[in-house]
Amino acid sequence: MWNCSLVLDADGHKCENPLVFCDYIAPPFRGRFSLLRDRWGEQRFRILDRDPGTGRNELPRVFLQPEGYGKGTFRPYHRETTLGGLFNRVRLVHLDRERIDHQVVYGSMALAFGSVLDPELAVALCRAYNDYIYDDCLAYAHRLHPVGVLPIQDPAEAVREMRRCVVELGMPCVSIPPGLPQPHPKAPERFPEIRVPKPLSHPDFLPIYAAAQELQVALAIHGAPGVQLAAGTADQLDSFTLVHVFANRSLQQMAIAKLIFDGVMEAFPRLRFGFLEAGVGWLPDLFYSLREHWEKRIAGFDPGLEPGVAEFMLEFARERRGAGGPGFLRRARRLLGALFLPAEDEASPHELAAFRHEHPNLTRDPFEYLARGQLFLTAAPDDPAPAWLPHALGEAGTRVCGMATDYGHWDAVIEGCVSLVAERPGVDPDLAVRLLSTNALDFYGERLRARIETPAGLAARAAAGEA
């Protein structure tokens, strides 16, 4: 606790114990998941995926990607959480020391399952992980709150798995990747080296959003570097350090823009989306850019605006007066034809409307989705951005993010995490409480509230000196 208020870590991670996890994979798929140590001496896992060139389950894919563009981590250990990421007894010792009352737990290996091409394998791996993490956290359910993983490669199965996670397993949230990597249509045999994203705004995913809104369960969007998602800038870099700088930001910024501009947040106004582990400092810049393009390319866009023929020719003649020379009129007529005559192959009215009005489903200023609470992001304890977000975003800036330690991963910030958030200059007590718990509780919703201890129980712990 902090100042008699709850402390919630909105995004910690389980480092799955492979000796246990493998037993959860259904026998028909168990042979397609294996462990290895690569030529660099790093521990990896390998999946036999469907080869888009042959259609057979024979494409070996190693995670985290060991080398090349978009490469994944090496030496992924944290000096404190190497054991705690694996074993919950050690984890709770750290949570107690740092005054963290509750932690929401995401996977680590599971972050790569959104990159799998074979839908049946993706379903099997996600079901295995969800059973595994439920059992793993069961004895600590009063403190640890696991998040399920959905196989969005098969939307119908994703909906079924969502219902199982929420209704049967009592999970407060489910997670999806920021997009699905797909083979490039002109080079399917080059996957995953050459890939394109299937964005979260694709119509195939709409049943997932409808079910989540019906169940009133939040959707956490969580990517990772080195798992061969279509990660924008990060896919152009070949050192893990720089891949890690850009990967999550690129993935989450693209996901936010597509969900807003393609109308998903408009179609599902009660659905809450979390964009995790990408920081928040870039959020004002992104939303001011989204607003500018909404104003100038959508709300105030006039597709008929172009210079008139008479005006153009008059100004052209004035500009070229005295410099025309022989053939001037002939060149002018040729230019006029190129600029103003109809094309030989004109688009149909439907094609022209789609070309000129790229985002017809965006009917409001993107800032309104922030204001109505549809977005939640996380910030590391040592990230200074939450202190100035209210100045950049107004009231919405006080409600948009929560603390996430990234417990279990090499870049986790554990020691002194609560003080780093609550005692930072510019953070008043009300904002501190929001960053430490309220905003995350608003995102995760009533299912998480129902799992955590009552205020009376927390007060009793505080009075007893246990928090």
N, C-alpha and C positions, 0 to 999 in steps of 0.2 A: 504494500500500500504506500501511497504518498499523501501526506497531509490528510489522512483518514479517507482518502479516495482510492477506488479500485485502480489497479494497474494491469493492463492487458497488452501483451505482446501480440500484435496483429498478424505477424508472419514469422514463425519459426519453422525449422525444417527437421524432418527425420532423415537420418542417413541410414537407409534400409540395411538391415543385416541380411546379406545375400544367402547365408546358410539357412535362414528361416524363410525368407521371401520366396525362394524357389519352390518350396513345398506347397505354396498356395496356388501356383500356376496349374491350371487344368492339365492332366496328363497328355492330351493330344498336342499341346503347345509347349510342353516343358522342354523338349529337345531343341526348341528354337530360341532359347534364352540361355546364355552361358557367360561365365566369367573368364577373364584373362588378365595377364600382365603383359603389356606391350613392349616393344623393343626399346622404349625409353625408360623402362622400369616402372611404369605407371599402371595402376589398377583400372581396368575398364570392364564394361559388359558388352556382349555382342548379341545382336538380334538377327535372325535369318528372316528377312522381310520378303515380300513379294517383288519379284523383278519385273518392272514395267515393260521391259523389252521382251521377255519370254512368258510372262504370266505365271511362272513357277516360284515357289517359296525357296529361293536359293540366293537371294541378295544379302551378303554379309554386311552388316552395318555396325560399326564400333562407336560406342558412346562412353564418355564424351569424346568427340572427334579429336584424334590425337595430333593431327598436323594439317597444314594447308590453310586456305582461306576459310575464315569462320571457325578456327580451331578452338577446342575446348580446354578446360582447365588441366593443369598439372599440379601435383602437391596440393590437393584441395583441403588441407587440414588446418585447423585452428588450434592455437596453443592450449586453449581451455576446453573446447567443445568436441575434440576428436572422439573422446569416449562418451560424452554427454549426448552427442548426436545419435549415437547407437543405443545407449542404455538410459532409460528414463529415470532410474534411481539417481544417476549422476546429474542428469538434467535438472531434476527438482532441487538438488543441493544448490545449483547455480541460481535457479529462479528464486529460491528462498533468500539467498544472500543478496540478490539484487532487488528484492521487494516486489517481484513480479508475481501477481496473484494467479494469472491465467495466461495460457499461451495457445494460440491457434497454430496447428501443425500441418504443414504441407510436406510433400515428398521431395526426394532428390532425384533418384533414378526415374521416378514417375514423370518428371518434367520432360523426359524424352519420348514418352509414349504418344504425345501429340504429333510426333514426326513419322510414326509408323504408317506405311502405305496399306498393308493388308488389314481391312476392317475387322476380320474375324480375330486376327492376332491382337489388334488394338483392344477389342472387347475383352478378350481373355486376360490381357495384362492389366487392364484397368480394374476388372472384377477381382483379380488376385490381389492387387494393391489395396483396394478398398477393404477387403476382408482382413488383409494383413494389418493395416494401420488401425482398423477398429479393434482387433484383438490386442495389438501392441499398446494401445492407449487405455484399454478398458479398466485396468486396475488403477489408473490415474485419471479417471473421467471427471473427477472433481476439480482438476487443474488443467488437463491437456485436452484439446478439442480438435480432433482430426477433421480434415477436409477431404471429401471424395474427389476422384478424378473421373472425368467423363470421356468416353471414346467417341468423339464427335465425327470420326470417320464414318460412322453409321448412326445418323441422327435418331432413328427409331430406337436403336439399342441404347443410345445416350439418354433418351428420355426414360427408358425402363430402368437404367442404372441410376439415374438421378432419383427416381421415386424410391428405389431400394435404399440408396444412401440416406435419404431424408426420412422416409417412413419407417423402414426396418432397422437401420443402423443408427438413427438419431443424429446424423451429422448436421451441423448448423450451416454448412455451405458446401458447394461443389465447385470444382475448378475446370477450366478449359484453356487450351493454348491460345495465343494471340492470333493465330491463323494456321491453316494446314498447308504444309509444303506439298506441292504437286509437281509431277514431271512436266517439263516444258513441252507443249504439244508438238514442237518441231524437232525435239531431241529427247524422246522418252527414254532412250537407252542410256542417256548420260545422267540420269537421276542417281544420287542426289547432288552431284556436282553442279548440274544445271537444273534449277527449280524455280517455280513461281508460286506466289501465295494464293491460296483460296481464302479470301477475307471473311471475317466473322459476320459481315453483312450479307453474305451469300444467302439466297432464299432457302437453300437446303437446311440452314440452321434455324430457321424461324420456329419450327416446332419445339426446339429446345428452349427458346426464349418464352414461348407461350406456356410451356409446362413449368418453367421456373417462376414465372409471374403468378401462375395459378397456385403453386405451392408456397409462394411468398418466401422463396429461398434466394439468397444472393448468389451471383455468379462471380467468382474470382478468376481473373485472367492472369495467368502466370507463365512467362516464358523463361528461357535460359540460353546462354551462349553455348555453342559447341554441340547442340542437339539437332542441327541441320533443319531448323525452321527457316523460313525465308525472312532473314533478319536485316534487310536493308543495308545500311552502311557497314554493319559488322561483317557482312559477307564479302567485303572488299579488302579486309585486313587479315594479316597472317601471323600476328602475334596475339597470344591469348590476352595479354594485358590490355591491348587496345580493343580487341573484340569485346572484352568485358565492359569497357567504357561505353561502347555504343550499342551493344546488342539489345539490352532490355529497354533502353530509351527508344530506339528505333521501332522495336516491336510494339511497344505500348502506344507510342504516338500514332502509328499507323492504325492500330486497332481503335483508338478513340476517334480519330478522324473518320474512319469508315462507318463506325456505328452511329455517329451523329449525322454525317452528310448523306448517308444512304437510308436514313429514316428509321433505323432500328429503335433508337431511344424514343423516337416519337411514337412508334407503333406500340411500344411496351412501356408506358410512362411510370408504372409502379415497380419496374425491375431495376435492381441496384447492381451496378457493375463495379468491381474492384480491379484496379490496374496496379499490380504489385511489383515491388523490388526494382523500380525504375527511378526512384527519387521524385521530387515535386518541384524543384527549382525552375524547371523549364515550363511548368504549367501556364503561368501568365503569358509568356511569350507565345506558346502554342495557341492559346485561346484568343489572344488579340489577333493573331494571324488568321485563325478560323473566322473570327468576326469580320475582319476586313474582306475576306473572300466571300463571305455570305452577303455583305452589304454591296460589294461591287460586281460580283459575278453571278449572284442569284437574285437577291431582293431588288437591286437597282439595275439589273442587267438589261440592256436594250439591244437585242440581236440585229435590229434593223439599222443600227447606227453605222454609217460609213459616209465618206464625202460624196456629194452629188456630182454628176457628170459635168454640168455647166460650171459649178464652182471650181471643180478640180482643173478644168481646162483653162479657165480664166486666170487662176493663180499660176498655173504652169506656164502660160504664155507670158505673164508679167515677169516671172522669175527668169525666163530664158530670153527676154527681149534683148536683141542685139547679139545674142550668142547662138541664134538658130542655125544659120548657114544653110547650105544646100541640103535638101532632103529633110529639113526639120519637120514639115507638116506630115511627110510620110512616116517618119519615126513616131510622131505624136499619135497618128491614127492607129499605128500598130500597138503602141502602149495602151491607148484607149480600149482597143479590142481585148487585150490581155486582162485589163483591170475590170471591165464593166460588162463585157458580153457574156451571155449565159454559157455555162460549161456544156461540153458535148454530152457528158454522162452525169446528169443532175441527180442528186439524192431525192428519194421520195419524201413527201411531207412528214411521214412518220420518222424516217431516218434523219431528216433535217432537225426535227424537234428534239430527238434524242442527242444529236450532236451538239446543239446549241444550249440545251437545258440538261446539264449533266447530272444534277442532283435535285430532281423534282420533289423528292420526299422530305427535303429539308425546308420546313415552313416557319422556322423561328430562329432567332439569334442563338448561336451555339452557347452563349453564356447562360441561357435560361436552363440548360440541362445541369449546369453546375449549381445554379441557384435552387433548383428543386431537389437536389440531393441524389442524383442518379450516379454520380461518380465518387469513388473513394480511392485514394492512393496512400502509399506508405512512405515514411521517411526514416532513415537510419537515425539513431539517437544523436549522433554528432553532426547531422545535416543542419546547417543554419537556416534553411529555407522556410520552415514553418513559422519562424519569428516574423518574417516580413510578408508572408502570403496575405494576411489581412490588409496590409497596405496596398498590395497589388490587385487583390481580387475583392476587397470589401468583405461583407459578412460571409460570403461563400468561402473565403480564404480561411476562416476559423473552423470550418466544418468539413473540409475536404480530405484531411489526412490524419493518420494515426502512427504511433511508434511501431517499428518493426526491427527486431534485433538481427534477423537473419540467422538465428541460432542454428548451429550445426555446420555452417559453411565457413570457408576460409576467411571471408571478409566480415564476419559477424562483429558487432559492437556490443559487448556484454558488460564489461566492468564499468560501474558507475552510470549505467544507461539511463536510469530514471533521473538522476541529477542532471545529466547532460541535456535532457529534454526540458525538465521543469525549471531549472535554475539558469537557463540561457537568458542573456539580456534581451529584452523585448518580449519575453513570454510572461504574461501576467498569470495569476493563479487560475482564472477561469479558462484561459487558453491551455494552460498546462493540463488541466483535468480533461479537456477535450482531446488533446494529443495523446494522453496516457490511457484513455479508456472510452470516453463518450462517443467520439466519432466512429471508432471501430465497432462499438456496440450498436450504433445506429445502422452501420453497414451490414453487419452479420445478422442483426435482427433478433426477433423474439426467441428463436430456437437457441441461440447462444445465451441470451439472458436467462432462459429457463434452465440451462445447464450450470450456470455459475452459482456461487454461494449467494445467499440472501444478504442484504445490507446489514441485517441484525447479526448474522454470522460473521461478517467481516468486522463489524464493530467489536464483537466479542474477542476476535483474534487480536485486534489492535489493542484492546484494553489489557489483554493477557501478555502483550509484548511479543506476540508471535509473528507479526507482520513487519 
